[in-house]
Amino acid sequence: MAKTEKYEVELSPENIEALRSLATRRGMDANTIIQQAIATEKLIADNVGEDDDLLIKKGDKFQKIVFDRR
């Protein structure tokens, strides 16, 4: 098993509410939601370049997602 480290972070009230809401809706704890968010960001960072577009399809519509790569 990989060694883990403990971090302390400060979140805005809005981010705390979003984290709690996601955890409740998915039946997971906050730690798992944060781990999934990091994994998703890594997946996007590894696969979407500066001039690439990321599209999300919902039904028959697409939504373009723009990331600030600074």
C-alpha positions as CSV (number, residue, x, y, z in Angstrom):
1,M,0.0,0.0,0.0
2,A,1.3,3.5,-0.9
3,K,2.4,5.7,2.0
4,T,-0.1,8.5,2.7
5,E,0.5,12.0,3.9
6,K,-1.9,14.2,5.9
7,Y,-2.6,17.8,4.7
8,E,-4.6,20.6,6.2
9,V,-6.4,23.0,3.8
10,E,-8.6,26.0,4.1
11,L,-11.8,26.0,2.0
12,S,-14.3,28.8,1.5
13,P,-17.8,28.2,2.8
14,E,-19.0,27.7,-0.8
15,N,-16.4,25.0,-1.4
16,I,-17.2,23.3,1.9
17,E,-20.9,23.2,1.0
18,A,-20.0,21.8,-2.5
19,L,-17.8,19.2,-1.0
20,R,-20.5,18.1,1.5
21,S,-23.1,18.1,-1.2
22,L,-21.1,15.9,-3.5
23,A,-20.2,13.5,-0.7
24,T,-23.8,13.2,0.3
25,R,-25.1,12.7,-3.2
26,R,-22.5,10.1,-4.0
27,G,-22.6,8.4,-0.6
28,M,-18.8,9.0,-0.1
29,D,-16.7,10.8,2.5
30,A,-15.0,14.1,1.8
31,N,-11.6,12.5,1.5
32,T,-12.8,10.3,-1.4
33,I,-14.4,13.2,-3.2
34,I,-11.1,15.2,-2.9
35,Q,-9.1,12.2,-4.2
36,Q,-11.4,11.9,-7.2
37,A,-11.2,15.6,-7.9
38,I,-7.4,15.4,-7.9
39,A,-7.5,12.3,-10.2
40,T,-9.9,14.1,-12.6
41,E,-7.7,17.2,-12.7
42,K,-4.6,15.0,-13.4
43,L,-6.5,13.2,-16.2
44,I,-7.4,16.5,-17.8
45,A,-4.0,18.0,-17.3
46,D,-2.3,15.0,-18.9
47,N,-4.6,14.9,-21.9
48,V,-5.7,18.4,-22.7
49,G,-3.1,20.8,-24.2
50,E,-3.1,24.6,-24.4
51,D,-4.9,24.6,-27.8
52,D,-7.3,21.7,-27.1
53,D,-11.0,21.9,-26.2
54,L,-12.7,19.8,-23.6
55,L,-16.3,19.1,-24.5
56,I,-18.9,17.6,-22.2
57,K,-21.9,16.0,-23.9
58,K,-25.2,16.1,-22.0
59,G,-28.0,14.6,-23.9
60,D,-27.7,15.9,-27.5
61,K,-25.9,19.2,-26.4
62,F,-22.2,19.9,-25.9
63,Q,-20.7,22.3,-23.4
64,K,-17.2,23.6,-24.0
65,I,-15.0,23.7,-20.8
66,V,-12.1,26.2,-20.8
67,F,-9.2,25.8,-18.3
68,D,-6.8,28.4,-17.3
69,R,-3.4,26.7,-17.9
70,R,-1.2,29.3,-16.1
